[in-house]
Each structure stands twice: as structure tokens, then as C-alpha cells.
Amino acid sequence: MPMEDETRDFLVLIINTISKVLLWMMINVLVGIYFGLGFFEEKPDWKNWLYYFLFILSIFFLARHLKKKW
């Protein structure tokens, strides 16, 4: 029995949303923890400031993109 088109489209939207959020999280974990830009010793370096700025900017654009999709 085939799935209805509306149900399929809704499930694809859910899967796409989850995959985009997980990809965003994996990239930020990689850059923040593996490359060490999420941590700083005594005071933040320019690389840390850049990482956190891009982190905030990317979550803003991701949320805006997902809001338009939904």
C-alpha cells in the first residue's frame, strides 16, 4: 500500500530538518572540540572570537532556514 503524498512530504521534511541540525552540530563539535577553538586558556584569542561569532551566525541562519521550510 503506497504512502500518501502529504504524509511522505511531511516525513521527508522531518528527516531533512533532523539531518541539517545534526550536520550543523557535528561541524561545530569538530571545530570547537577537535580543533580546540571552543576552549581558551586564560583569555580568548581572535580565533576563539571568530569561532563563537560564526557559531552564533550559523545557528541564526539555520533557524531562519528551518523556519522558512516549516
Jmol script that loads the backbone (N, CA, C; Angstrom):
load data "model"
ATOM      1  N   MET A   1       0.847  -1.161   0.000  1.00  0.00           N
ATOM      2  CA  MET A   1       0.000   0.000   0.000  1.00  0.00           C
ATOM      3  C   MET A   1       0.908   1.246   0.000  1.00  0.00           C
ATOM      4  N   PRO A   2       0.808   2.079  -1.019  1.00  0.00           N
ATOM      5  CA  PRO A   2       1.685   3.255  -1.092  1.00  0.00           C
ATOM      6  C   PRO A   2       1.300   4.315  -0.055  1.00  0.00           C
ATOM      7  N   MET A   3       2.310   5.059   0.339  1.00  0.00           N
ATOM      8  CA  MET A   3       2.095   6.124   1.308  1.00  0.00           C
ATOM      9  C   MET A   3       1.498   7.333   0.608  1.00  0.00           C
ATOM     10  N   GLU A   4       0.635   8.044   1.304  1.00  0.00           N
ATOM     11  CA  GLU A   4       0.056   9.239   0.710  1.00  0.00           C
ATOM     12  C   GLU A   4       1.127  10.294   0.520  1.00  0.00           C
ATOM     13  N   ASP A   5       0.948  11.134  -0.497  1.00  0.00           N
ATOM     14  CA  ASP A   5       1.959  12.131  -0.832  1.00  0.00           C
ATOM     15  C   ASP A   5       2.192  13.138   0.282  1.00  0.00           C
ATOM     16  N   GLU A   6       1.116  13.572   0.953  1.00  0.00           N
ATOM     17  CA  GLU A   6       1.271  14.558   2.017  1.00  0.00           C
ATOM     18  C   GLU A   6       2.033  13.980   3.202  1.00  0.00           C
ATOM     19  N   THR A   7       1.757  12.737   3.524  1.00  0.00           N
ATOM     20  CA  THR A   7       2.453  12.081   4.634  1.00  0.00           C
ATOM     21  C   THR A   7       3.916  11.893   4.298  1.00  0.00           C
ATOM     22  N   ARG A   8       4.189  11.477   3.066  1.00  0.00           N
ATOM     23  CA  ARG A   8       5.574  11.301   2.634  1.00  0.00           C
ATOM     24  C   ARG A   8       6.322  12.623   2.659  1.00  0.00           C
ATOM     25  N   ASP A   9       5.723  13.688   2.151  1.00  0.00           N
ATOM     26  CA  ASP A   9       6.364  15.001   2.156  1.00  0.00           C
ATOM     27  C   ASP A   9       6.658  15.474   3.576  1.00  0.00           C
ATOM     28  N   PHE A  10       5.728  15.221   4.495  1.00  0.00           N
ATOM     29  CA  PHE A  10       5.925  15.617   5.881  1.00  0.00           C
ATOM     30  C   PHE A  10       7.077  14.845   6.523  1.00  0.00           C
ATOM     31  N   LEU A  11       7.150  13.540   6.267  1.00  0.00           N
ATOM     32  CA  LEU A  11       8.242  12.737   6.812  1.00  0.00           C
ATOM     33  C   LEU A  11       9.589  13.134   6.214  1.00  0.00           C
ATOM     34  N   VAL A  12       9.620  13.470   4.933  1.00  0.00           N
ATOM     35  CA  VAL A  12      10.853  13.939   4.301  1.00  0.00           C
ATOM     36  C   VAL A  12      11.291  15.263   4.912  1.00  0.00           C
ATOM     37  N   LEU A  13      10.340  16.136   5.206  1.00  0.00           N
ATOM     38  CA  LEU A  13      10.655  17.412   5.853  1.00  0.00           C
ATOM     39  C   LEU A  13      11.255  17.189   7.236  1.00  0.00           C
ATOM     40  N   ILE A  14      10.700  16.248   7.986  1.00  0.00           N
ATOM     41  CA  ILE A  14      11.229  15.935   9.313  1.00  0.00           C
ATOM     42  C   ILE A  14      12.646  15.374   9.206  1.00  0.00           C
ATOM     43  N   ILE A  15      12.848  14.440   8.293  1.00  0.00           N
ATOM     44  CA  ILE A  15      14.173  13.831   8.116  1.00  0.00           C
ATOM     45  C   ILE A  15      15.192  14.883   7.681  1.00  0.00           C
ATOM     46  N   ASN A  16      14.824  15.768   6.762  1.00  0.00           N
ATOM     47  CA  ASN A  16      15.728  16.816   6.308  1.00  0.00           C
ATOM     48  C   ASN A  16      16.084  17.775   7.444  1.00  0.00           C
ATOM     49  N   THR A  17      15.108  18.118   8.260  1.00  0.00           N
ATOM     50  CA  THR A  17      15.365  19.004   9.392  1.00  0.00           C
ATOM     51  C   THR A  17      16.332  18.366  10.379  1.00  0.00           C
ATOM     52  N   ILE A  18      16.089  17.124  10.717  1.00  0.00           N
ATOM     53  CA  ILE A  18      16.966  16.415  11.657  1.00  0.00           C
ATOM     54  C   ILE A  18      18.373  16.298  11.090  1.00  0.00           C
ATOM     55  N   SER A  19      18.493  15.975   9.811  1.00  0.00           N
ATOM     56  CA  SER A  19      19.821  15.802   9.222  1.00  0.00           C
ATOM     57  C   SER A  19      20.578  17.124   9.144  1.00  0.00           C
ATOM     58  N   LYS A  20      19.898  18.222   8.856  1.00  0.00           N
ATOM     59  CA  LYS A  20      20.578  19.524   8.818  1.00  0.00           C
ATOM     60  C   LYS A  20      21.055  19.950  10.193  1.00  0.00           C
ATOM     61  N   VAL A  21      20.232  19.719  11.201  1.00  0.00           N
ATOM     62  CA  VAL A  21      20.632  20.081  12.570  1.00  0.00           C
ATOM     63  C   VAL A  21      21.788  19.201  13.033  1.00  0.00           C
ATOM     64  N   LEU A  22      21.742  17.920  12.740  1.00  0.00           N
ATOM     65  CA  LEU A  22      22.839  17.031  13.131  1.00  0.00           C
ATOM     66  C   LEU A  22      24.134  17.375  12.401  1.00  0.00           C
ATOM     67  N   LEU A  23      24.055  17.719  11.131  1.00  0.00           N
ATOM     68  CA  LEU A  23      25.249  18.133  10.397  1.00  0.00           C
ATOM     69  C   LEU A  23      25.837  19.403  10.986  1.00  0.00           C
ATOM     70  N   TRP A  24      24.967  20.378  11.315  1.00  0.00           N
ATOM     71  CA  TRP A  24      25.427  21.615  11.940  1.00  0.00           C
ATOM     72  C   TRP A  24      26.116  21.328  13.269  1.00  0.00           C
ATOM     73  N   MET A  25      25.525  20.423  14.051  1.00  0.00           N
ATOM     74  CA  MET A  25      26.115  20.079  15.348  1.00  0.00           C
ATOM     75  C   MET A  25      27.456  19.375  15.193  1.00  0.00           C
ATOM     76  N   MET A  26      27.563  18.467  14.239  1.00  0.00           N
ATOM     77  CA  MET A  26      28.825  17.739  14.046  1.00  0.00           C
ATOM     78  C   MET A  26      29.942  18.671  13.597  1.00  0.00           C
ATOM     79  N   ILE A  27      29.616  19.608  12.725  1.00  0.00           N
ATOM     80  CA  ILE A  27      30.626  20.570  12.272  1.00  0.00           C
ATOM     81  C   ILE A  27      31.099  21.422  13.439  1.00  0.00           C
ATOM     82  N   ASN A  28      30.174  21.889  14.281  1.00  0.00           N
ATOM     83  CA  ASN A  28      30.556  22.727  15.408  1.00  0.00           C
ATOM     84  C   ASN A  28      31.320  21.950  16.471  1.00  0.00           C
ATOM     85  N   VAL A  29      30.978  20.703  16.693  1.00  0.00           N
ATOM     86  CA  VAL A  29      31.733  19.875  17.630  1.00  0.00           C
ATOM     87  C   VAL A  29      33.141  19.630  17.088  1.00  0.00           C
ATOM     88  N   LEU A  30      33.247  19.362  15.802  1.00  0.00           N
ATOM     89  CA  LEU A  30      34.557  19.128  15.195  1.00  0.00           C
ATOM     90  C   LEU A  30      35.449  20.352  15.346  1.00  0.00           C
ATOM     91  N   VAL A  31      34.927  21.499  14.979  1.00  0.00           N
ATOM     92  CA  VAL A  31      35.738  22.716  15.024  1.00  0.00           C
ATOM     93  C   VAL A  31      35.969  23.161  16.473  1.00  0.00           C
ATOM     94  N   GLY A  32      34.947  23.077  17.302  1.00  0.00           N
ATOM     95  CA  GLY A  32      35.057  23.570  18.658  1.00  0.00           C
ATOM     96  C   GLY A  32      35.886  22.692  19.570  1.00  0.00           C
ATOM     97  N   ILE A  33      35.688  21.389  19.509  1.00  0.00           N
ATOM     98  CA  ILE A  33      36.394  20.484  20.427  1.00  0.00           C
ATOM     99  C   ILE A  33      37.657  19.914  19.790  1.00  0.00           C
ATOM    100  N   TYR A  34      37.541  19.356  18.599  1.00  0.00           N
ATOM    101  CA  TYR A  34      38.691  18.697  17.981  1.00  0.00           C
ATOM    102  C   TYR A  34      39.804  19.691  17.650  1.00  0.00           C
ATOM    103  N   PHE A  35      39.453  20.833  17.089  1.00  0.00           N
ATOM    104  CA  PHE A  35      40.455  21.841  16.779  1.00  0.00           C
ATOM    105  C   PHE A  35      40.713  22.783  17.950  1.00  0.00           C
ATOM    106  N   GLY A  36      39.940  22.667  19.011  1.00  0.00           N
ATOM    107  CA  GLY A  36      40.184  23.403  20.231  1.00  0.00           C
ATOM    108  C   GLY A  36      39.762  24.860  20.223  1.00  0.00           C
ATOM    109  N   LEU A  37      38.922  25.255  19.291  1.00  0.00           N
ATOM    110  CA  LEU A  37      38.525  26.659  19.226  1.00  0.00           C
ATOM    111  C   LEU A  37      37.418  27.004  20.204  1.00  0.00           C
ATOM    112  N   GLY A  38      36.782  26.029  20.789  1.00  0.00           N
ATOM    113  CA  GLY A  38      35.732  26.285  21.761  1.00  0.00           C
ATOM    114  C   GLY A  38      36.262  26.558  23.156  1.00  0.00           C
ATOM    115  N   PHE A  39      37.540  26.295  23.366  1.00  0.00           N
ATOM    116  CA  PHE A  39      38.156  26.473  24.675  1.00  0.00           C
ATOM    117  C   PHE A  39      39.282  27.492  24.574  1.00  0.00           C
ATOM    118  N   PHE A  40      39.589  28.127  25.688  1.00  0.00           N
ATOM    119  CA  PHE A  40      40.733  29.024  25.733  1.00  0.00           C
ATOM    120  C   PHE A  40      41.375  28.939  27.110  1.00  0.00           C
ATOM    121  N   GLU A  41      42.660  29.275  27.154  1.00  0.00           N
ATOM    122  CA  GLU A  41      43.428  29.160  28.394  1.00  0.00           C
ATOM    123  C   GLU A  41      43.022  30.249  29.388  1.00  0.00           C
ATOM    124  N   GLU A  42      43.612  31.413  29.271  1.00  0.00           N
ATOM    125  CA  GLU A  42      43.345  32.492  30.208  1.00  0.00           C
ATOM    126  C   GLU A  42      42.383  33.524  29.637  1.00  0.00           C
ATOM    127  N   LYS A  43      42.601  33.872  28.385  1.00  0.00           N
ATOM    128  CA  LYS A  43      41.699  34.815  27.728  1.00  0.00           C
ATOM    129  C   LYS A  43      41.494  34.369  26.284  1.00  0.00           C
ATOM    130  N   PRO A  44      40.364  34.706  25.700  1.00  0.00           N
ATOM    131  CA  PRO A  44      40.083  34.246  24.334  1.00  0.00           C
ATOM    132  C   PRO A  44      40.992  34.915  23.303  1.00  0.00           C
ATOM    133  N   ASP A  45      41.411  34.113  22.351  1.00  0.00           N
ATOM    134  CA  ASP A  45      42.219  34.572  21.226  1.00  0.00           C
ATOM    135  C   ASP A  45      41.277  35.040  20.118  1.00  0.00           C
ATOM    136  N   TRP A  46      41.823  35.611  19.061  1.00  0.00           N
ATOM    137  CA  TRP A  46      40.974  36.060  17.955  1.00  0.00           C
ATOM    138  C   TRP A  46      40.312  34.869  17.268  1.00  0.00           C
ATOM    139  N   LYS A  47      40.962  33.713  17.280  1.00  0.00           N
ATOM    140  CA  LYS A  47      40.366  32.519  16.669  1.00  0.00           C
ATOM    141  C   LYS A  47      39.136  32.064  17.452  1.00  0.00           C
ATOM    142  N   ASN A  48      39.209  32.172  18.785  1.00  0.00           N
ATOM    143  CA  ASN A  48      38.046  31.815  19.604  1.00  0.00           C
ATOM    144  C   ASN A  48      36.884  32.760  19.347  1.00  0.00           C
ATOM    145  N   TRP A  49      37.178  34.055  19.266  1.00  0.00           N
ATOM    146  CA  TRP A  49      36.123  35.038  18.979  1.00  0.00           C
ATOM    147  C   TRP A  49      35.494  34.770  17.619  1.00  0.00           C
ATOM    148  N   LEU A  50      36.340  34.449  16.628  1.00  0.00           N
ATOM    149  CA  LEU A  50      35.828  34.154  15.294  1.00  0.00           C
ATOM    150  C   LEU A  50      34.957  32.900  15.309  1.00  0.00           C
ATOM    151  N   TYR A  51      35.398  31.871  16.023  1.00  0.00           N
ATOM    152  CA  TYR A  51      34.606  30.637  16.125  1.00  0.00           C
ATOM    153  C   TYR A  51      33.237  30.913  16.733  1.00  0.00           C
ATOM    154  N   TYR A  52      33.210  31.626  17.845  1.00  0.00           N
ATOM    155  CA  TYR A  52      31.929  31.894  18.505  1.00  0.00           C
ATOM    156  C   TYR A  52      31.042  32.823  17.679  1.00  0.00           C
ATOM    157  N   PHE A  53      31.639  33.764  16.978  1.00  0.00           N
ATOM    158  CA  PHE A  53      30.861  34.626  16.094  1.00  0.00           C
ATOM    159  C   PHE A  53      30.218  33.817  14.971  1.00  0.00           C
ATOM    160  N   LEU A  54      30.999  32.949  14.341  1.00  0.00           N
ATOM    161  CA  LEU A  54      30.465  32.109  13.267  1.00  0.00           C
ATOM    162  C   LEU A  54      29.457  31.089  13.796  1.00  0.00           C
ATOM    163  N   PHE A  55      29.653  30.640  15.031  1.00  0.00           N
ATOM    164  CA  PHE A  55      28.702  29.728  15.666  1.00  0.00           C
ATOM    165  C   PHE A  55      27.339  30.406  15.808  1.00  0.00           C
ATOM    166  N   ILE A  56      27.327  31.618  16.344  1.00  0.00           N
ATOM    167  CA  ILE A  56      26.070  32.353  16.531  1.00  0.00           C
ATOM    168  C   ILE A  56      25.443  32.692  15.183  1.00  0.00           C
ATOM    169  N   LEU A  57      26.272  33.126  14.235  1.00  0.00           N
ATOM    170  CA  LEU A  57      25.779  33.471  12.900  1.00  0.00           C
ATOM    171  C   LEU A  57      25.178  32.246  12.206  1.00  0.00           C
ATOM    172  N   SER A  58      25.841  31.116  12.314  1.00  0.00           N
ATOM    173  CA  SER A  58      25.351  29.913  11.635  1.00  0.00           C
ATOM    174  C   SER A  58      24.066  29.393  12.270  1.00  0.00           C
ATOM    175  N   ILE A  59      23.934  29.469  13.592  1.00  0.00           N
ATOM    176  CA  ILE A  59      22.693  28.995  14.213  1.00  0.00           C
ATOM    177  C   ILE A  59      21.533  29.927  13.856  1.00  0.00           C
ATOM    178  N   PHE A  60      21.826  31.221  13.698  1.00  0.00           N
ATOM    179  CA  PHE A  60      20.788  32.159  13.271  1.00  0.00           C
ATOM    180  C   PHE A  60      20.292  31.815  11.877  1.00  0.00           C
ATOM    181  N   PHE A  61      21.220  31.593  10.935  1.00  0.00           N
ATOM    182  CA  PHE A  61      20.822  31.271   9.568  1.00  0.00           C
ATOM    183  C   PHE A  61      20.176  29.891   9.463  1.00  0.00           C
ATOM    184  N   LEU A  62      20.623  28.941  10.273  1.00  0.00           N
ATOM    185  CA  LEU A  62      19.994  27.621  10.280  1.00  0.00           C
ATOM    186  C   LEU A  62      18.556  27.715  10.785  1.00  0.00           C
ATOM    187  N   ALA A  63      18.348  28.453  11.863  1.00  0.00           N
ATOM    188  CA  ALA A  63      16.992  28.604  12.400  1.00  0.00           C
ATOM    189  C   ALA A  63      16.087  29.340  11.417  1.00  0.00           C
ATOM    190  N   ARG A  64      16.627  30.358  10.758  1.00  0.00           N
ATOM    191  CA  ARG A  64      15.840  31.093   9.761  1.00  0.00           C
ATOM    192  C   ARG A  64      15.469  30.194   8.587  1.00  0.00           C
ATOM    193  N   HIS A  65      16.423  29.389   8.135  1.00  0.00           N
ATOM    194  CA  HIS A  65      16.174  28.470   7.029  1.00  0.00           C
ATOM    195  C   HIS A  65      15.115  27.431   7.413  1.00  0.00           C
ATOM    196  N   LEU A  66      15.223  26.869   8.620  1.00  0.00           N
ATOM    197  CA  LEU A  66      14.263  25.863   9.039  1.00  0.00           C
ATOM    198  C   LEU A  66      12.885  26.463   9.268  1.00  0.00           C
ATOM    199  N   LYS A  67      12.829  27.704   9.730  1.00  0.00           N
ATOM    200  CA  LYS A  67      11.538  28.360   9.911  1.00  0.00           C
ATOM    201  C   LYS A  67      10.840  28.563   8.573  1.00  0.00           C
ATOM    202  N   LYS A  68      11.607  28.915   7.536  1.00  0.00           N
ATOM    203  CA  LYS A  68      11.016  29.070   6.206  1.00  0.00           C
ATOM    204  C   LYS A  68      10.520  27.738   5.655  1.00  0.00           C
ATOM    205  N   LYS A  69      11.261  26.667   5.938  1.00  0.00           N
ATOM    206  CA  LYS A  69      10.861  25.340   5.451  1.00  0.00           C
ATOM    207  C   LYS A  69       9.569  24.882   6.114  1.00  0.00           C
ATOM    208  N   TRP A  70       9.391  25.180   7.384  1.00  0.00           N
ATOM    209  CA  TRP A  70       8.215  24.735   8.117  1.00  0.00           C
ATOM    210  C   TRP A  70       7.090  25.716   7.919  1.00  0.00           C
TER     211      TRP A  70
END
end "model"
wireframe off; spacefill off
backbone 0.3
color backbone group
